[in-house]
Amino acid sequence: MLADENFMVQRQLLLDQNNNEIFSEAEWFLRLAEYRMGCSLESLADANGKLIYANPELQDLKFTPPEDRPTQTPLVLARQNVNSKALAHEVTRRLIATQLRQFQRLVEALEAMALEPSFWSGIG
């Protein structure tokens, strides 16, 4: 995710919480994962490479905040798109979420190792 997208996710979670749309810690983490998927998922393709779903970039979404919620972000629409189009089936949602978590753990491990002086010496 881009830094601006991460900031937007945190902002939207706060807005959702303040609007009483999140009722538990579990829901907060689920919504976090869904917003992150809305930003991170580029596309879905079948085994032959045929495109099944192309997720639009946030800046390409036709989004106008509701008048009563002018600070709303396009993440609400991105989440709806991903949930209803790309991840409408629970099994697909679990598989994609698992892949996203595995990728995130790999990135976090690389970030941690990047601070070790010996990490980069083997590359080059």
TARAWO-V729859 format. One record per residue. RES is the residue in one letter. PSI is psi as a letter, one per 20 degrees, with the letter a starting at -180 (* if undefined). Layout:
RES,PSI
RES,PSI
This chain:
M,q
L,q
A,g
D,h
E,g
N,g
F,g
M,h
V,g
Q,g
R,g
Q,h
L,g
L,g
L,g
D,g
Q,g
N,h
N,j
N,k
E,i
I,p
F,i
S,r
E,h
A,g
E,h
W,g
F,h
L,g
R,h
L,g
A,g
E,g
Y,g
R,h
M,h
G,h
C,h
S,h
L,p
E,g
S,r
L,p
A,q
D,a
A,h
N,j
G,j
K,p
L,p
I,g
Y,p
A,o
N,p
P,q
E,q
L,g
Q,i
D,i
L,p
K,n
F,p
T,p
P,q
P,q
E,h
D,i
R,m
P,i
T,j
Q,q
T,r
P,i
L,h
V,g
L,g
A,g
R,g
Q,g
N,g
V,g
N,h
S,h
K,g
A,g
L,l
A,h
H,p
E,h
V,h
T,g
R,g
R,g
L,g
I,g
A,h
T,g
Q,g
L,g
R,g
Q,g
F,g
Q,g
R,h
L,g
V,g
E,h
A,g
L,g
E,g
A,g
M,h
A,h
L,i
E,p
P,h
S,i
F,g
W,i
S,h
G,i
I,p
G,*
